[in-house]
Every structure is written in structure tokens, then in C-alpha cells.
């Protein structure tokens, strides 16, 4: 784990040989704030008004945390311990909805329908307005671009294709059999690029999965802090090398140009 007391050295742009991006909340406009409203909209669409989306999502998260604990991963300290067994989202998310619907007293629609609803939203998420501009600048400079996301291929690949996001490599947690912030996820990105850890800049919006995970793996970290939240300070266990409100700062950080 990266110690908070370690001096943070920001390298010269020439030292950055590749940029790896998280997807959701970083490139595509669907972050953790979108899940509860998406569930609420699904319930409304099916005429369910005795419980709201926030409550159902809370029960969903409870099931997810219990799943982690039962398979040897402490959700409060996800970096600790041996690598837990891998389960793709398509296997676990329907079960989490089963628990949430049972707690909420929802008999119809089927929990699998709610799972499919979320996957469809992820597959159809749209890019933030600056994404193509920044990616094109990196590509013109011949900087390899990687998308490395906690995602199943069935929604990640269509989302990137629909939005025209072109990357040198696309790597999902499903393909890597590991989830951020675990070290094997980031090590796989390093191995695919054939570079040193400190030559890769990882860009993401999640303070723990992206920033802390990347720094724990010896990578450079760019935090996309698109909104302020009281949880950020608690989740940010390692300082990012750079913090910006969107991706435009990469033009300066990587290319040494004013954005």
C-alpha cells in the first residue's frame, strides 16, 4: 500500500509513455451516482411505488458487500489478503437484485430484468463532451491509449463501439479475471503495454479503485474529480499525481501543452 507520507514527484511529460483510462465516470457519463436513479426509473416504469430506488440500491449494495466477505474479500479493505475468486458481473448482479427485491417485497418484474436494464444503460452510456478532443490529441502524439475498466465485455465493448472511442487495447475485469483496486488488474495493463509501471498514467474517477489502486501498483495517477463528495477524503488513501475536474488537463500533463 502507498504510504501517505511518501513524497509525490510529478514527472516530466516525456516520462509518460502510455495512458490507461477507466471507462464509466471517466470516459462515459455513468458513474456511481447514476445507479440508484436508474433503479428508481426502472421501478416507476413497472408501476412499483411502495419503495424507492435508493432503498432498493442500498439492499443491492448490502448483498454485494456480503458476497465479497463470503469470498474472502473485506469490502472495507479491498487491497488486503490474497486475490479473491473472480465472478463476472453477469453472474453476481442478478443475485444482488434478487436479494434487494426480496427485501423490498417486489415479486414482479423478475430481478434479471433489472440487471438487464442496468447493463443496457451501461452499453448505451455517452461520452463526456471533452473525451474525443483529448483522445485525439493523445493519438496525434502517438501516445498509446488503453481502456481498462471494471466491466463485463458484453456492455463495455458495445459502449466503446457506439461512441467511437478507439483504444490501442481494451481490457475488462472480465477478461483479466480481476477487479480494481487489486494489483493483478493493474499488473496486467503493465504487461500488455510492455512498459515500466511508472511510465503509465492511469486516469479514473474513483478515489479508491482508480487512484489508490494505480498508486499501489506503482503507476502514475490522474484523478478526474467531476464532483465534490464528503466520501472522497475517506476513500482517497493515496494522493493522485494530478487532480482535474475533467480530462482536459491531460493535454498539459501528458503533452506539455496548455489545454
Secondary structure, DSSP 8 states (H G I E B T S, - for coil): ---TTS------GGG--EEEE--BTTTBS--TTHHHHHHHHHHHHTT--SS-HHHHHHHHHHHHHHHHHHTT--TTSTTSSS------HHHHHHHHHHHHHHHHT--SS-HHHHHHHHHHHHHT--B-TTHHHHHHHHHHTT-EEEEEESS-HHHHHHHHHHHT---SEEEEHHHHT--TTSHHHHHHHHHHHTS-GGGEEEEES-IIIIIIHHHHTT-EEEEE--S--THHHHH--S--SEEESSGGGHHHHHH----
